[in-house]
Amino acid sequence: MGRVSIRDIAAETGYSPATVSNVLNEKGNVGAKATGIVLEAVKRLGYRRVSQLDRVIFAVGRVNGRIVDESPFHAGVYAGIERAAKRLGLAPSMVTLDLSNPRSRKKNIEELERASTAGVVLLASEMVDDEEYALFEGFELPLVIVDGWSDKMPFDCVTIANEAAAYRATALLAENGHERLGYIGSNFRIKNFPQRARGFMHVLADMWISFDEKNRIFVDPSPELAVGQILDWLNSRPREELPTGIFCDNDPIAASLIQALNQSGLRVPDDVSVMGFGDERLCQLVQPPLSSVHVPRHEMGEMAVRRLMEQTTDPHHASCVTMLHTNIVSRASIKRL
């Protein structure tokens, strides 16, 4: 028999990989009988846990490519991983983990687990279902999830405080005198976006600003399609009922909005102020330069590496979801009324 895995122990004992993992991590939430059976199988099969890392693998989880194929976000996270890994004497690498095919994704995850002395940072931007997170229950290697989290499973995760970030971004629009606000979201609803929508609506409630649901639309993540969809919306609304300030789920949608506004004869920010999210490089390439929420990508990568190290060196390590705060970068796309 080759290297014994958590799944081997689960198959031997009849317990789930998650239960085996909880016993090995001494979570204290498994009964004495089950714990004894698992530990006996661990000893009998000769299972050995990873005790020392020599490399970090950044696995970009690709479910459909609608986010990771278009966004430069993961490059910034990887830069932080590289920086932290090299400080610790670890070798960093990046791979794409294909999760698109239900018939092959388990095999792809098992192949990743063969890197026996590695820790894995998983980019989960496109992972939205519990079924996708459940694939990593009982994962063999130290694992930290970035830009995603499970509401049901206790993974170590590093993400951003989406709701608070969107609140501050929307509040900036309101503080500049914009009371007729709009929201443009992506119709591919990754886990971050509903939180941003809550932050937007929270501002309206706190500041007693009424909201016209006709000023909330969802568009395709593809800029080519988004521009046309936004134009259709702009042309369907009387000019005097259009928002004077619009919050967008991300920077590509905000850039598409600016393009659509220009094509419809509306000026940014004189007629409509625009706020993006992400502070991608394109914010400084569009005209006018786009105000946006700066996401600490490098710091997310560095934090993930630190959490990996804690899993292997701290006997009292507890899994948690770490949320990093953001800051607003004000540029020329917002006008004070």
SERO-4910 file (N, C-alpha, C, O; in steps of 0.05 Angstrom, whole numbers):
BEGIN
 pado doro    nc1    nc2    nc3   cac1   cac2   cac3    cc1    cc2    cc3    oc1    oc2    oc3
  Met    A     17    -24      0      0      0      0     17     25      0     37     26     14
  Gly    A     10     45    -16     25     70    -17     19     87      7     12     78     28
  Arg    A     23    113      3     19    132     24    -10    131     33    -28    133     17
  Val    A    -14    127     59    -41    125     70    -54    153     72    -40    172     81
  Ser    A    -79    155     64    -92    181     64   -116    181     84   -124    160     94
  Ile    A   -126    205     89   -150    207    106   -173    192     93   -190    180    107
  Arg    A   -175    192     67   -196    178     54   -193    147     57   -213    133     59
  Asp    A   -169    138     59   -164    109     64   -175    102     92   -187     81     96
  Ile    A   -169    120    111   -178    114    139   -209    116    140   -222    100    153
  Ala    A   -220    135    125   -250    137    124   -262    112    112   -282    101    122
  Ala    A   -250    102     90   -260     77     78   -257     53     97   -275     36     97
  Glu    A   -236     52    112   -230     30    130   -250     30    154   -259      9    162
  Thr    A   -256     54    164   -272     56    188   -302     60    183   -319     55    200
  Gly    A   -309     69    159   -337     75    153   -346    103    161   -369    110    157
  Tyr    A   -327    118    172   -334    146    179   -326    164    156   -311    157    138
  Ser    A   -337    189    156   -332    207    134   -304    219    137   -293    219    159
  Pro    A   -292    228    114   -266    242    116   -266    265    135   -246    270    149
  Ala    A   -289    279    137   -291    302    156   -288    293    185   -275    306    201
  Thr    A   -301    270    191   -299    259    219   -271    251    225   -260    256    246
  Val    A   -258    237    206   -230    229    210   -212    253    214   -195    254    232
  Ser    A   -217    274    198   -201    298    200   -205    311    227   -186    321    240
  Asn    A   -230    311    237   -235    323    264   -221    308    286   -211    320    305
  Val    A   -220    281    283   -205    265    303   -176    272    302   -163    276    323
  Leu    A   -164    273    279   -135    278    276   -128    306    286   -106    310    296
  Asn    A   -147    325    282   -142    352    291   -151    358    319   -149    381    329
  Glu    A   -160    337    333   -167    339    361   -188    361    366   -185    377    384
  Lys    A   -209    361    349   -229    381    351   -247    377    376   -259    396    386
  Gly    A   -248    352    386   -264    347    410   -293    344    405   -309    343    424
  Asn    A   -301    343    379   -330    341    373   -338    314    362   -359    311    350
  Val    A   -321    293    366   -326    266    357   -328    248    382   -311    251    400
  Gly    A   -348    231    383   -351    214    406   -328    196    412   -311    190    394
  Ala    A   -327    186    437   -304    170    445   -301    144    429   -279    136    422
  Lys    A   -324    131    423   -323    106    408   -312    110    380   -294     96    372
  Ala    A   -322    130    366   -313    136    339   -283    145    339   -268    137    322
  Thr    A   -276    161    359   -248    169    361   -229    145    365   -208    144    352
  Gly    A   -237    126    381   -221    103    386   -218     86    360   -196     77    354
  Ile    A   -240     83    346   -239     68    321   -220     81    301   -204     68    287
  Val    A   -223    107    298   -206    122    279   -177    120    286   -160    115    270
  Leu    A   -171    125    312   -143    125    320   -130     97    318   -106     95    312
  Glu    A   -146     76    322   -136     49    318   -129     44    289   -109     32    283
  Ala    A   -146     54    271   -141     51    242   -117     67    234   -101     59    217
  Val    A   -114     91    246    -90    108    240    -65     93    246    -46     92    231
  Lys    A    -64     80    270    -40     65    278    -36     41    261    -13     35    253
  Arg    A    -57     26    256    -55      1    241    -46      5    212    -30    -10    201
  Leu    A    -57     27    200    -50     32    172    -24     48    168    -14     49    146
  Gly    A    -14     59    190     11     74    188      8    101    176     26    110    161
  Tyr    A    -14    115    183    -18    142    172      2    162    185      7    161    209
  Arg    A     13    179    168     32    200    177     22    227    167     17    230    143
  Arg    A     20    246    185     12    273    177     35    290    167     58    284    174
  Val    A     29    310    151     50    329    143     59    345    167     43    358    180
  Ser    A     85    344    174     95    357    198    112    381    191    118    398    208
  Gln    A    122    382    166    139    404    158    135    410    129    136    392    112
  Leu    A    131    435    123    127    443     95    153    452     82    171    463     95
  Asp    A    156    446     56    179    456     41    170    473     17    186    484      3
  Arg    A    143    473     12    133    489    -10    104    497     -6     90    485     10
  Val    A     96    517    -21     68    527    -20     58    526    -49     70    537    -67
  Ile    A     35    513    -53     22    512    -79     -2    530    -79    -20    527    -62
  Phe    A     -3    549    -97    -27    566   -100    -44    554   -122    -37    554   -146
  Ala    A    -66    542   -114    -84    528   -133   -107    546   -139   -124    553   -122
  Val    A   -109    554   -165   -131    572   -174   -154    554   -181   -154    541   -202
  Gly    A   -175    554   -164   -198    537   -169   -214    548   -192   -225    571   -191
  Arg    A   -217    533   -214   -231    542   -238   -257    525   -241   -256    502   -248
  Val    A   -279    538   -236   -305    524   -239   -317    529   -266   -326    510   -279
  Asn    A   -315    554   -276   -326    560   -303   -309    581   -317   -313    586   -341
  Gly    A   -290    593   -303   -272    613   -316   -283    640   -319   -269    658   -329
  Arg    A   -308    645   -310   -320    671   -315   -308    693   -297   -311    717   -303
  Ile    A   -294    685   -276   -280    704   -259   -250    701   -263   -236    721   -269
  Val    A   -239    677   -259   -210    674   -258   -197    678   -285   -174    685   -286
  Asp    A   -212    673   -307   -200    677   -333   -199    707   -341   -183    714   -359
  Glu    A   -214    723   -328   -216    752   -335   -202    770   -315   -192    792   -323
  Ser    A   -201    763   -290   -192    781   -269   -162    777   -263   -152    755   -263
  Pro    A   -148    799   -259   -119    798   -250   -116    794   -220    -94    795   -210
  Phe    A   -139    789   -206   -138    787   -177   -119    766   -167   -104    771   -148
  His    A   -119    743   -179   -103    721   -168    -73    726   -171    -57    716   -156
  Ala    A    -65    743   -191    -37    750   -194    -27    765   -170     -4    761   -161
  Gly    A    -44    783   -159    -36    799   -136    -34    781   -111    -16    785    -95
  Val    A    -53    762   -108    -52    744    -85    -26    727    -87    -13    723    -67
  Tyr    A    -20    718   -111      4    701   -114     30    717   -107     49    705    -96
  Ala    A     30    742   -114     54    758   -107     58    759    -77     80    758    -68
  Gly    A     36    761    -62     38    760    -33     47    733    -23     63    731     -4
  Ile    A     37    711    -35     45    684    -28     75    681    -33     89    670    -16
  Glu    A     84    690    -56    113    688    -62    130    702    -41    150    691    -32
  Arg    A    122    726    -34    137    742    -16    139    728     12    161    726     23
  Ala    A    116    719     22    116    705     48    131    679     47    145    672     66
  Ala    A    127    663     25    140    637     23    170    640     23    184    624     36
  Lys    A    180    658      8    209    662      6    221    670     32    243    662     39
  Arg    A    207    686     48    217    694     74    219    670     92    237    669    110
  Leu    A    202    650     88    202    626    105    218    603     93    219    582    104
  Gly    A    231    608     71    247    588     58    231    566     44    240    544     40
  Leu    A    207    573     36    189    555     22    189    561     -8    192    584    -16
  Ala    A    185    541    -25    184    544    -54    155    549    -62    139    531    -58
  Pro    A    149    572    -74    122    576    -83    117    567   -112    136    567   -129
  Ser    A     93    558   -118     85    551   -145     56    556   -149     41    558   -129
  Met    A     47    559   -174     19    564   -179      9    544   -200     22    539   -220
  Val    A    -15    533   -195    -28    514   -214    -57    521   -217    -69    535   -199
  Thr    A    -69    513   -239    -98    515   -242   -111    489   -234   -103    468   -245
  Leu    A   -130    490   -216   -144    466   -207   -171    466   -221   -189    482   -214
  Asp    A   -175    448   -240   -199    446   -256   -221    433   -239   -220    409   -233
  Leu    A   -242    448   -232   -265    438   -217   -290    438   -234   -312    436   -223
  Ser    A   -287    442   -260   -310    446   -277   -326    420   -284   -350    421   -289
  Asn    A   -312    397   -283   -324    372   -291   -329    355   -267   -310    346   -254
  Pro    A   -354    350   -260   -360    333   -236   -347    306   -237   -343    294   -216
  Arg    A   -342    296   -261   -331    269   -263   -301    268   -259   -290    246   -253
  Ser    A   -287    290   -262   -258    290   -260   -247    307   -237   -223    305   -231
  Arg    A   -264    323   -224   -253    342   -205   -242    328   -180   -222    337   -169
  Lys    A   -254    306   -172   -243    291   -149   -215    281   -155   -198    282   -138
  Lys    A   -212    270   -179   -186    260   -187   -165    283   -188   -142    279   -180
  Asn    A   -173    307   -197   -155    329   -198   -147    338   -170   -124    345   -165
  Ile    A   -165    337   -151   -159    344   -123   -140    323   -111   -121    330    -97
  Glu    A   -144    297   -117   -127    276   -107    -99    279   -118    -79    273   -104
  Glu    A    -96    287   -143    -70    292   -155    -55    314   -141    -31    313   -137
  Leu    A    -70    335   -133    -58    357   -118    -48    348    -91    -27    357    -81
  Glu    A    -62    329    -79    -55    319    -52    -29    303    -53    -17    298    -31
  Arg    A    -20    294    -76      4    278    -77     30    294    -70     51    283    -66
  Ala    A     27    321    -70     50    338    -63     53    337    -32     45    355    -18
  Ser    A     65    315    -23     63    307      6     76    327     25     68    327     49
  Thr    A     94    344     17    107    363     35     98    392     29    112    411     37
  Ala    A     76    395     16     66    422      9     43    430     25     28    413     36
  Gly    A     39    456     28     14    468     38      0    480     14     14    489     -5
  Val    A    -26    481     14    -41    491     -9    -58    516     -1    -72    515     19
  Val    A    -55    537    -17    -73    560    -15    -92    558    -39    -83    559    -62
  Leu    A   -117    555    -34   -137    551    -55   -153    577    -60   -165    587    -42
  Leu    A   -152    587    -85   -168    610    -93   -196    600    -99   -200    584   -118
  Ala    A   -215    609    -84   -243    598    -86   -262    619    -96   -286    617    -91
  Ser    A   -253    638   -112   -271    660   -121   -295    649   -136   -317    660   -133
  Glu    A   -292    627   -151   -314    617   -167   -329    594   -153   -349    584   -164
  Met    A   -322    587   -129   -335    566   -114   -358    578    -98   -354    594    -79
  Val    A   -383    571   -106   -406    584    -93   -424    564    -79   -440    572    -62
  Asp    A   -421    538    -85   -439    518    -73   -425    502    -51   -401    497    -52
  Asp    A   -441    493    -32   -430    476    -10   -418    450    -22   -399    439    -11
  Glu    A   -430    440    -44   -420    416    -57   -391    419    -66   -375    400    -64
  Glu    A   -384    443    -75   -356    448    -84   -337    449    -60   -315    438    -62
  Tyr    A   -346    460    -38   -329    461    -14   -326    433     -2   -305    426      9
  Ala    A   -347    417     -4   -347    391      8   -326    373     -5   -317    353      7
  Leu    A   -318    379    -29   -297    364    -43   -271    365    -27   -254    347    -30
  Phe    A   -267    385    -10   -242    389      5   -244    380     34   -225    384     49
  Glu    A   -266    368     41   -268    356     68   -248    333     70   -247    316     52
  Gly    A   -232    333     90   -212    311     93   -188    315     74   -174    296     69
  Phe    A   -184    339     64   -161    344     46   -136    337     61   -132    344     84
  Glu    A   -118    323     47    -94    312     60    -73    332     69    -60    328     89
  Leu    A    -71    354     55    -50    373     61    -60    397     76    -84    403     76
  Pro    A    -42    412     90    -51    438    102    -64    455     80    -53    458     58
  Leu    A    -87    466     86   -103    480     66   -114    506     77   -125    507     99
  Val    A   -111    528     62   -123    554     68   -138    563     43   -127    563     22
  Ile    A   -163    571     47   -179    580     25   -179    611     24   -182    624     45
  Val    A   -175    622      0   -173    651     -4   -196    660    -21   -203    647    -41
  Asp    A   -208    683    -14   -230    695    -29   -254    676    -31   -268    675    -52
  Gly    A   -259    662    -10   -283    645     -8   -284    633     20   -265    636     36
  Trp    A   -306    621     27   -310    609     53   -334    591     51   -351    593     33
  Ser    A   -336    572     70   -359    555     72   -375    563     97   -364    568    118
  Asp    A   -401    564     94   -418    570    117   -424    545    134   -435    547    155
  Lys    A   -415    522    124   -421    497    138   -396    481    147   -398    466    166
  Met    A   -374    486    134   -350    470    139   -327    487    150   -323    509    140
  Pro    A   -312    477    170   -293    494    185   -266    496    171   -246    486    182
  Phe    A   -265    508    148   -239    512    135   -226    537    145   -239    556    154
  Asp    A   -199    538    144   -184    563    147   -188    579    122   -183    570    100
  Cys    A   -198    604    125   -204    621    102   -193    649    106   -192    659    129
  Val    A   -185    661     84   -177    690     84   -193    704     63   -191    697     39
  Thr    A   -208    723     71   -225    738     52   -225    767     60   -210    775     77
  Ile    A   -242    783     47   -244    811     53   -271    817     66   -290    802     63
  Ala    A   -272    839     80   -297    847     93   -314    861     72   -315    886     71
  Asn    A   -328    845     56   -343    856     33   -364    875     41   -367    897     29
  Glu    A   -380    868     61   -403    885     68   -394    912     78   -404    933     71
  Ala    A   -373    912     95   -363    937    106   -350    954     84   -353    978     84
  Ala    A   -337    941     65   -324    955     43   -345    969     26   -343    992     19
  Ala    A   -366    954     18   -387    965      2   -402    987     17   -411   1007      5
  Tyr    A   -405    984     43   -418   1005     59   -403   1031     56   -415   1052     51
  Arg    A   -377   1030     60   -361   1055     59   -361   1067     31   -361   1091     28
  Ala    A   -360   1050     11   -360   1060    -16   -386   1074    -23   -386   1095    -35
  Thr    A   -408   1061    -15   -435   1074    -20   -438   1099     -3   -450   1118    -12
  Ala    A   -429   1098     21   -431   1121     39   -416   1145     27   -425   1168     30
  Leu    A   -394   1140     13   -379   1162      1   -396   1175    -21   -396   1200    -23
  Leu    A   -411   1159    -36   -429   1171    -56   -450   1188    -42   -456   1211    -50
  Ala    A   -462   1177    -21   -483   1192     -6   -472   1217      7   -486   1238      6
  Glu    A   -449   1216     18   -436   1239     31   -430   1261     11   -427   1284     18
  Asn    A   -427   1253    -15   -423   1273    -35   -449   1284    -47   -449   1296    -68
  Gly    A   -471   1278    -34   -496   1290    -41   -514   1273    -59   -535   1282    -69
  His    A   -506   1248    -65   -521   1231    -83   -543   1216    -67   -537   1199    -50
  Glu    A   -568   1223    -73   -590   1210    -59   -606   1192    -78   -622   1175    -69
  Arg    A   -601   1194   -104   -614   1176   -124   -592   1157   -133   -577   1163   -152
  Leu    A   -590   1134   -119   -568   1116   -123   -576   1091   -139   -600   1084   -140
  Gly    A   -556   1079   -152   -561   1055   -168   -540   1034   -161   -519   1039   -150
  Tyr    A   -547   1009   -168   -530    986   -163   -529    969   -188   -550    961   -199
  Ile    A   -504    964   -198   -501    946   -221   -484    922   -212   -461    926   -204
  Gly    A   -496    899   -213   -482    875   -205   -478    855   -227   -488    858   -249
  Ser    A   -462    836   -221   -457    814   -240   -479    793   -238   -488    787   -216
  Asn    A   -487    782   -261   -508    761   -259   -496    734   -253   -510    714   -250
  Phe    A   -469    732   -250   -456    709   -239   -450    715   -210   -430    729   -204
  Arg    A   -466    706   -191   -466    715   -163   -446    698   -147   -454    679   -134
  Ile    A   -421    706   -147   -401    693   -129   -408    702   -101   -424    720    -97
  Lys    A   -396    689    -81   -404    693    -53   -399    722    -44   -413    731    -26
  Asn    A   -379    736    -56   -374    763    -48   -397    782    -54   -402    801    -39
  Phe    A   -410    778    -77   -428    799    -87   -453    803    -70   -460    826    -65
  Pro    A   -466    783    -60   -489    789    -42   -482    804    -17   -497    820     -7
  Gln    A   -457    800     -7   -449    816     16   -445    845      8   -451    863     24
  Arg    A   -434    850    -15   -431    877    -24   -459    890    -28   -462    914    -22
  Ala    A   -478    875    -38   -505    886    -41   -517    893    -14   -531    913    -12
  Arg    A   -511    877      6   -521    883     33   -509    909     44   -522    925     56
  Gly    A   -483    913     39   -470    937     47   -482    962     34   -486    983     47
  Phe    A   -488    959      8   -501    981     -7   -529    988      6   -535   1011     11
  Met    A   -545    967     10   -572    972     21   -571    982     50   -588    997     58
  His    A   -550    974     65   -547    983     92   -544   1013     94   -555   1026    112
  Val    A   -529   1024     75   -525   1053     74   -552   1067     70   -559   1087     83
  Leu    A   -568   1057     51   -594   1069     45   -612   1069     70   -626   1088     75
  Ala    A   -611   1047     85   -627   1045    109   -617   1065    130   -633   1078    143
  Asp    A   -591   1066    134   -580   1083    155   -584   1113    149   -588   1129    167
  Met    A   -584   1120    123   -586   1148    116   -613   1156    106   -618   1178     95
  Trp    A   -632   1137    109   -660   1143    101   -662   1152     72   -676   1171     66
  Ile    A   -648   1138     55   -649   1144     26   -668   1124     13   -664   1099     15
  Ser    A   -688   1133     -1   -706   1115    -16   -692   1103    -40   -674   1116    -51
  Phe    A   -701   1080    -48   -687   1066    -70   -708   1056    -90   -727   1042    -83
  Asp    A   -703   1062   -115   -720   1052   -137   -708   1027   -148   -686   1027   -159
  Glu    A   -722   1004   -145   -711    978   -154   -706    978   -184   -691    961   -193
  Lys    A   -717    996   -199   -711    997   -228   -682   1007   -233   -671   1005   -255
  Asn    A   -669   1017   -211   -642   1026   -213   -622   1005   -203   -599   1011   -197
  Arg    A   -632    980   -201   -614    957   -195   -616    938   -219   -637    928   -225
  Ile    A   -593    933   -231   -593    914   -253   -569    895   -250   -550    901   -236
  Phe    A   -571    872   -264   -549    852   -264   -541    847   -293   -558    843   -310
  Val    A   -515    847   -297   -505    844   -325   -485    821   -326   -475    811   -306
  Asp    A   -478    814   -351   -459    792   -355   -431    801   -347   -424    824   -350
  Pro    A   -415    783   -336   -387    790   -329   -370    799   -353   -351    813   -349
  Ser    A   -378    789   -377   -362    797   -400   -367    826   -407   -389    834   -411
  Pro    A   -345    842   -409   -349    871   -415   -364    876   -441   -380    894   -443
  Glu    A   -359    859   -461   -372    863   -487   -402    861   -484   -417    877   -496
  Leu    A   -412    841   -469   -441    838   -465   -451    859   -445   -474    869   -448
  Ala    A   -435    865   -425   -445    883   -404   -451    911   -415   -471    923   -408
  Val    A   -434    921   -433   -438    947   -444   -465    949   -458   -480    968   -454
  Gly    A   -472    929   -474   -497    929   -488   -521    927   -469   -541    941   -473
  Gln    A   -518    911   -448   -540    908   -428   -544    934   -413   -567    942   -407
  Ile    A   -522    948   -406   -525    973   -392   -537    995   -410   -553   1011   -401
  Leu    A   -529    995   -435   -541   1014   -454   -571   1009   -457   -586   1029   -457
  Asp    A   -580    984   -458   -608    979   -459   -623    990   -435   -644   1002   -437
  Trp    A   -611    987   -411   -622    998   -387   -623   1028   -388   -644   1040   -381
  Leu    A   -601   1041   -395   -601   1070   -396   -622   1081   -415   -635   1101   -410
  Asn    A   -625   1067   -438   -645   1077   -458   -673   1071   -450   -692   1083   -461
  Ser    A   -677   1053   -430   -704   1047   -421   -714   1066   -399   -738   1065   -392
  Arg    A   -697   1083   -389   -703   1099   -366   -703   1129   -374   -685   1138   -388
  Pro    A   -723   1144   -364   -722   1173   -369   -696   1185   -356   -689   1177   -334
  Arg    A   -683   1203   -369   -658   1214   -359   -661   1225   -331   -643   1222   -314
  Glu    A   -684   1237   -325   -687   1250   -299   -691   1229   -277   -690   1236   -253
  Glu    A   -696   1204   -284   -699   1183   -264   -674   1165   -260   -673   1148   -242
  Leu    A   -654   1170   -276   -629   1154   -274   -615   1162   -248   -617   1185   -238
  Pro    A   -600   1143   -236   -584   1150   -212   -563   1171   -218   -553   1173   -241
  Thr    A   -557   1187   -198   -534   1206   -201   -509   1193   -191   -487   1203   -197
  Gly    A   -511   1171   -176   -488   1157   -166   -493   1127   -167   -514   1118   -159
  Ile    A   -474   1111   -178   -478   1083   -181   -454   1067   -169   -431   1073   -175
  Phe    A   -461   1047   -153   -441   1029   -142   -442   1003   -159   -463    993   -166
  Cys    A   -418    993   -166   -416    969   -182   -402    947   -167   -384    952   -150
  Asp    A   -410    922   -172   -398    899   -159   -368    896   -162   -354    888   -143
  Asn    A   -358    905   -185   -329    903   -189   -320    924   -210   -337    937   -222
  Asp    A   -294    926   -214   -283    946   -232   -290    941   -261   -297    961   -275
  Pro    A   -289    917   -272   -297    913   -300   -325    922   -306   -330    933   -327
  Ile    A   -344    917   -287   -371    927   -291   -372    957   -291   -386    969   -307
  Ala    A   -357    969   -272   -356    998   -271   -344   1010   -297   -354   1030   -306
  Ala    A   -324    997   -308   -312   1007   -333   -332   1004   -356   -333   1021   -373
  Ser    A   -347    982   -356   -368    978   -376   -389   1000   -373   -400   1010   -393
  Leu    A   -396   1007   -349   -416   1028   -344   -406   1055   -355   -421   1069   -368
  Ile    A   -381   1061   -350   -370   1087   -360   -371   1087   -391   -378   1108   -403
  Gln    A   -364   1065   -403   -365   1063   -432   -394   1067   -442   -398   1081   -462
  Ala    A   -413   1054   -429   -441   1056   -438   -451   1085   -434   -466   1095   -450
  Leu    A   -444   1097   -411   -452   1125   -406   -441   1143   -428   -456   1160   -438
  Asn    A   -416   1140   -435   -404   1157   -456   -419   1153   -482   -424   1172   -497
  Gln    A   -425   1128   -489   -439   1123   -514   -467   1134   -514   -478   1140   -536
  Ser    A   -479   1137   -491   -507   1148   -490   -507   1178   -487   -529   1190   -484
  Gly    A   -484   1190   -486   -483   1219   -484   -483   1230   -456   -486   1254   -452
  Leu    A   -480   1213   -436   -479   1221   -408   -450   1223   -399   -433   1207   -407
  Arg    A   -444   1244   -383   -416   1248   -375   -411   1239   -347   -428   1242   -329
  Val    A   -388   1227   -343   -378   1219   -317   -356   1238   -308   -336   1240   -323
  Pro    A   -358   1251   -286   -379   1249   -265   -400   1270   -266   -417   1271   -248
  Asp    A   -400   1287   -286   -419   1310   -286   -448   1301   -285   -464   1313   -271
  Asp    A   -455   1280   -300   -482   1270   -300   -486   1246   -281   -506   1244   -267
  Val    A   -466   1228   -280   -468   1204   -264   -441   1199   -251   -420   1198   -265
  Ser    A   -440   1195   -225   -416   1187   -211   -415   1157   -209   -436   1144   -206
  Val    A   -390   1146   -210   -387   1117   -211   -367   1107   -191   -346   1119   -188
  Met    A   -374   1086   -176   -356   1073   -157   -352   1044   -164   -371   1029   -168
  Gly    A   -327   1035   -166   -320   1008   -172   -312    993   -147   -315   1003   -124
  Phe    A   -302    968   -151   -293    952   -128   -270    934   -138   -274    918   -156
  Gly    A   -247    936   -125   -224    920   -132   -199    935   -135   -177    925   -130
  Asp    A   -201    960   -145   -178    977   -151   -158    963   -169   -134    962   -164
  Glu    A   -169    952   -191   -152    940   -211   -138    961   -228   -145    985   -226
  Arg    A   -118    953   -243   -102    972   -259   -120    988   -278   -114   1011   -284
  Leu    A   -141    975   -288   -158    989   -307   -171   1014   -296   -180   1032   -311
  Cys    A   -171   1017   -269   -183   1041   -256   -168   1066   -265   -180   1088   -267
  Gln    A   -142   1064   -271   -126   1086   -279   -124   1089   -310   -112   1108   -320
  Leu    A   -136   1070   -324   -135   1070   -353   -161   1082   -365   -160   1093   -387
  Val    A   -183   1079   -351   -208   1090   -362   -209   1120   -357   -194   1131   -341
  Gln    A   -226   1133   -372   -229   1162   -370   -258   1168   -363   -276   1161   -378
  Pro    A   -263   1182   -341   -243   1191   -321   -233   1168   -304   -246   1147   -303
  Pro    A   -210   1171   -291   -200   1150   -273   -222   1142   -252   -236   1159   -242
  Leu    A   -224   1116   -247   -246   1105   -231   -240   1104   -201   -219   1093   -193
  Ser    A   -258   1115   -185   -257   1111   -156   -264   1082   -150   -281   1071   -163
  Ser    A   -251   1071   -130   -255   1042   -126   -247   1034    -97   -234   1050    -83
  Val    A   -255   1010    -90   -247    998    -64   -221    983    -69   -220    965    -85
  His    A   -200    991    -54   -175    977    -57   -175    951    -40   -180    952    -16
  Val    A   -171    928    -54   -170    902    -40   -141    895    -35   -125    895    -54
  Pro    A   -133    888    -10   -105    882     -4    -97    853    -13    -95    835      3
  Arg    A    -94    850    -39    -88    824    -51    -62    812    -39    -62    789    -31
  His    A    -40    828    -39    -15    818    -29    -17    808      0     -7    787      7
  Glu    A    -31    824     16    -34    817     44    -51    792     48    -46    777     67
  Met    A    -70    788     30    -86    763     32    -68    739     27    -70    719     41
  Gly    A    -50    741      7    -32    719      2    -13    714     25     -8    691     32
  Glu    A     -3    735     36     16    732     59      2    720     83     12    703     96
  Met    A    -22    729     89    -38    719    111    -43    689    107    -42    674    127
  Ala    A    -49    681     83    -55    653     78    -31    635     84    -34    613     95
  Val    A     -7    644     76     17    629     82     22    627    112     30    606    122
  Arg    A     17    648    127     20    647    156      1    627    168      8    613    187
  Arg    A    -24    627    158    -43    608    169    -35    579    162    -39    561    179
  Leu    A    -23    574    139    -13    548    133      9    539    153      8    516    163
  Met    A     27    557    159     48    550    177     37    544    205     47    526    218
  Glu    A     17    559    213      5    554    240     -7    526    241     -6    513    262
  Gln    A    -18    517    219    -31    490    219    -10    469    225    -17    448    237
  Thr    A     15    472    217     35    452    221     53    456    245     67    438    254
  Thr    A     52    480    256     71    486    278     57    492    305     70    490    326
  Asp    A     32    500    304     18    508    328     -1    485    337    -22    481    324
  Pro    A      4    471    358    -13    449    367    -41    459    376    -59    443    377
  His    A    -44    485    381    -69    496    390    -83    512    367   -101    528    372
  His    A    -74    507    343    -86    521    320   -116    516    318   -125    493    320
  Ala    A   -131    537    313   -160    535    309   -167    547    282   -158    569    276
  Ser    A   -183    533    266   -191    543    240   -209    568    244   -224    569    263
  Cys    A   -206    587    226   -222    611    228   -224    624    201   -209    618    182
  Val    A   -244    641    198   -247    658    174   -235    686    181   -245    699    198
  Thr    A   -214    693    167   -201    719    172   -210    739    150   -207    734    126
  Met    A   -222    761    159   -231    781    140   -213    806    141   -209    817    163
  Leu    A   -202    813    118   -185    837    117   -201    861    108   -218    859     91
  His    A   -196    883    121   -210    908    113   -197    921     89   -174    914     82
  Thr    A   -211    939     77   -203    952     52   -201    982     57   -207    992     79
  Asn    A   -194    996     36   -195   1025     37   -205   1036     10   -203   1023    -10
  Ile    A   -216   1060     11   -227   1072    -13   -206   1089    -27   -192   1105    -14
  Val    A   -204   1086    -53   -186   1103    -69   -204   1122    -85   -217   1113   -104
  Ser    A   -203   1147    -79   -220   1167    -92   -205   1178   -117   -183   1188   -115
  Arg    A   -219   1176   -139   -207   1188   -164   -229   1207   -176   -246   1217   -162
  Ala    A   -227   1210   -202   -243   1232   -215   -271   1223   -223   -285   1238   -236
  Ser    A   -280   1199   -216   -306   1189   -225   -329   1197   -207   -352   1189   -212
  Ile    A   -323   1211   -185   -344   1219   -166   -345   1250   -164   -324   1262   -160
  Lys    A   -368   1261   -166   -372   1290   -164   -389   1297   -140   -408   1283   -134
  Arg    A   -382   1318   -126   -398   1328   -104   -421   1344   -116   -417   1362   -132
  Leu    A   -446   1338   -107   -469   1353   -117   -474   1377    -99   -493   1392   -104
***
